[in-house]
Amino acid sequence: MVKNSLVIIQQPEVGKLILKLRMVTGLTQEEFATSLGVTYSTVNRWENGHTKPSRLAMHRIEEMLGEIGEQGQELLAKYLPKKF
């Protein structure tokens, strides 16, 4: 798993990543928010490109991506810029 790398994703990519992660895991915005310890409206703002997740939330999102295996790695490859 890539450590501390998701914090560099910019909008709108982070919103797309979160939406795709939610779809893969079958979670509603409310369920996803609960799993991260944030509110529904926070997840909604992330997905709509109004704000970005905190470092703590991004760490948990990274963990979730790791937990879903190959699909999570595919999402990382698609939305995470390569590190130099």
C-alpha positions, 0 to 999 in steps of 0.5 A: 500500500502507498503511504501518505500519498493520497493527500496530494490528489487535487479536486476534482480527482479526489471527488471522483475517487471517493465516488468510485470507492463508494460505488465499489463498496456499495455504500451510500454517502451516509454510510461512507461518512459514518465509516470515516467519522464525518457527516453526510454533507462532508462526503457530499462536498468532497464528491461535488468538488467543494472541499477536500478530505483532511489528512486523517480522512484521506488516510482512512480512505487509503486504508479502505482502498487497500481493503478492497484489493485489486479494485482499490489498486486500480482506483489508486492507479487511475486517480493517484498521480505517480510519485517522482 
